[in-house]
Amino acid sequence: MKLSPTLNLFNQLFMAFQIAFWPTLISIWRSPLLLFQPQKLSQTYMAHVWLNFGNGADEGGRPTKERLITPHATGVVLDLGAGYGHTIKYVDRSKVTKYVAVEPNLRMHNILRATAATFGFTEADKTLLILSCGAEDTSVILSALNNTQVDTIISVLTFCSISEPQETIAKLVLDVLKPGGQLTYYEHVLSSLKDVAWWQHFWAPLWAVGFDGCRMDRPTHLYIEEITDRNGKSPWKDRLICGRDDEPEEDLFWHRAGRCTRSVPTFAQLEFLLTS
């Protein structure tokens, strides 16, 4: 593996520190209790980091997201880790009836709300719903939706930082996504090259500290592939998986993207579920 990817990682960490250190320090000065609230402190730091890094990260994956999201996101869309609203620009407003943004970082909500409004989604007309829970809080998400499943789930650079990712992804697919619905994702994942994967495991703890728990060494695409329902079968009718055309294999942030359609149960399966 070349040395340049590792040097680039250090450069990004240093830039993030430069960007977020003083604004975070000012926030602590104004609210000293942040020092005793690690999660809120981390979110404060990350809000400043992503305000500056978000546009670049979004632009890097733009062609892939335009292919996967824009033509296919329909109905009620659940955007996991919505951040400042970068993903909403890929949603076709004429095909989407409601945009549900899951974003636990409250510091991002004002910009997220304003961004959504520019694309025609507002809380006033109930086409926008912002939830301050995490992606793992599936019961809270369903409750907010009156226990109605969604048509589309989108995850862009989000599964890398949630707790218990395998369990959370399975619950989102089996409980929150309706049969026939689609899960679309764009994530950086564990490399298929052993030497690159070794360095990802090595640097992951440091990167997680600098970027609010983000792990560069999760095989998220495999977690999604390996989901099974309560009968031990794959919930997927079909799957499309791809990567970025411009991305070298030795990149520490190797991306996988996909669009997976959930199977619609047959009559026999529905009868079994109702009687079991």
SVG drawing of the C-alpha trace seen along z (x, -y; Angstrom):
<svg xmlns="http://www.w3.org/2000/svg" viewBox="-53 -32 57 53">
<polyline fill="none" stroke="black" stroke-width="0.4" points="0.0,0.0 1.2,-3.5 2.0,-6.0 -0.1,-8.8 -3.5,-7.6 -2.2,-7.6 -0.7,-11.1 -4.0,-12.3 -5.8,-11.0 -3.5,-12.9 -4.1,-16.0 -7.9,-15.6 -7.6,-15.1 -5.4,-18.2 -7.8,-20.3 -10.8,-19.2 -8.9,-20.1 -8.1,-23.5 -11.6,-24.2 -13.5,-23.0 -11.1,-23.6 -11.8,-27.3 -15.5,-27.3 -15.8,-24.3 -13.7,-26.0 -16.0,-29.1 -19.0,-26.8 -17.4,-25.3 -16.7,-28.9 -20.4,-29.8 -21.6,-26.5 -19.0,-24.8 -21.3,-21.9 -20.4,-20.6 -17.2,-19.3 -19.3,-16.8 -21.5,-15.8 -19.2,-13.9 -21.9,-13.2 -23.0,-16.8 -19.4,-17.9 -18.7,-15.5 -21.7,-16.7 -20.7,-20.4 -17.3,-19.6 -18.7,-17.6 -21.2,-20.3 -18.3,-22.7 -16.3,-20.0 -19.2,-18.9 -20.2,-22.5 -16.8,-22.8 -16.2,-19.2 -19.8,-18.3 -19.8,-20.0 -16.6,-18.4 -17.7,-14.9 -21.0,-15.4 -19.5,-16.5 -17.1,-13.5 -20.0,-11.1 -22.4,-13.2 -22.5,-11.1 -23.1,-7.9 -25.9,-9.4 -27.5,-11.0 -27.8,-7.5 -29.0,-5.7 -31.2,-8.2 -32.8,-10.7 -34.7,-8.3 -35.7,-5.8 -36.5,-7.6 -40.3,-7.7 -43.2,-8.2 -42.2,-8.6 -38.4,-8.9 -36.4,-8.3 -33.0,-9.9 -30.7,-8.5 -28.1,-11.0 -29.5,-13.8 -26.9,-16.3 -27.2,-19.7 -29.4,-18.4 -26.9,-17.5 -28.8,-14.4 -32.2,-16.1 -30.8,-17.8 -30.9,-14.3 -34.6,-13.7 -37.1,-14.4 -39.8,-16.4 -42.4,-15.3 -41.9,-11.6 -41.6,-12.2 -44.6,-12.9 -42.8,-13.3 -39.1,-13.7 -38.3,-12.3 -34.9,-13.5 -33.2,-11.5 -30.5,-13.7 -29.5,-13.4 -27.3,-16.5 -29.6,-19.4 -27.0,-21.9 -27.6,-20.9 -31.4,-21.2 -31.7,-24.9 -29.7,-24.6 -31.3,-21.2 -34.8,-22.8 -33.8,-25.7 -32.2,-23.4 -35.3,-21.2 -37.5,-24.3 -35.6,-25.3 -36.5,-21.9 -40.2,-22.2 -40.4,-20.3 -41.7,-22.1 -43.0,-21.2 -46.0,-23.6 -47.4,-21.5 -46.3,-18.2 -44.0,-17.2 -41.0,-17.5 -40.4,-15.7 -37.1,-16.1 -36.4,-13.5 -33.7,-14.1 -33.2,-10.4 -30.6,-8.1 -31.0,-5.6 -30.9,-2.8 -34.1,-4.2 -36.4,-2.3 -39.3,-2.3 -39.1,-6.1 -39.1,-6.5 -42.1,-4.2 -44.0,-6.0 -43.4,-9.3 -44.8,-7.9 -47.8,-6.4 -46.4,-2.9 -46.5,-3.3 -43.6,-1.9 -41.6,-4.0 -41.2,-3.6 -37.5,-4.5 -34.6,-4.5 -31.5,-6.5 -28.2,-6.2 -25.3,-8.4 -22.1,-8.1 -24.3,-7.2 -24.0,-3.5 -20.3,-4.0 -21.1,-5.7 -24.2,-4.1 -24.1,-1.7 -24.6,2.0 -24.8,1.6 -25.8,5.1 -28.7,5.2 -29.8,1.6 -29.7,2.2 -31.7,5.4 -34.4,3.6 -34.6,0.7 -35.1,3.1 -37.5,5.5 -39.5,3.1 -39.3,-0.3 -39.0,0.4 -42.3,1.6 -42.3,4.6 -41.4,3.5 -39.6,0.5 -36.0,-0.4 -32.9,-0.9 -30.3,-3.1 -26.9,-3.6 -23.5,-5.3 -20.9,-4.4 -17.2,-4.1 -16.4,-0.5 -13.8,2.0 -11.5,2.5 -11.3,5.9 -7.5,5.5 -5.9,7.0 -3.1,4.4 -5.5,1.5 -7.9,3.2 -5.1,3.6 -4.4,-0.2 -8.1,-0.9 -8.3,1.1 -5.2,-0.6 -6.4,-4.1 -10.1,-3.6 -10.0,-4.4 -8.2,-7.8 -10.5,-8.7 -13.6,-7.9 -12.4,-10.4 -12.0,-13.2 -15.3,-12.5 -18.0,-11.7 -17.6,-7.9 -17.2,-7.4 -15.5,-4.0 -13.6,-3.6 -13.3,0.2 -16.9,1.4 -18.0,3.8 -21.4,2.1 -22.1,3.4 -21.7,7.0 -24.0,6.3 -26.7,5.2 -26.1,8.2 -26.3,10.6 -29.5,9.5 -32.0,12.4 -35.6,12.2 -37.2,14.1 -37.3,17.2 -33.6,17.0 -34.2,15.9 -32.9,12.8 -35.4,9.9 -34.1,8.7 -35.9,9.1 -33.0,7.6 -29.8,5.7 -27.6,3.3 -24.1,2.7 -21.5,0.4 -18.6,-1.9 -17.1,-5.2 -15.5,-5.1 -12.8,-7.6 -11.7,-5.9 -8.4,-3.9 -8.6,-0.6 -5.9,-1.6 -8.0,-4.5 -8.6,-4.2 -12.1,-5.5 -13.2,-2.9 -16.9,-3.4 -19.6,-1.0 -23.1,-2.1 -26.2,-0.2 -29.9,-0.1 -31.8,2.9 -35.5,3.7 -37.3,5.5 -39.3,8.6 -43.1,8.6 -44.4,11.6 -46.4,14.2 -49.9,15.1 -48.5,18.3 -45.9,16.4 -48.5,13.9 -50.7,16.7 -47.8,18.3 -47.0,15.0 -50.6,14.4 -51.0,17.9 -47.6,18.2"/>
</svg>
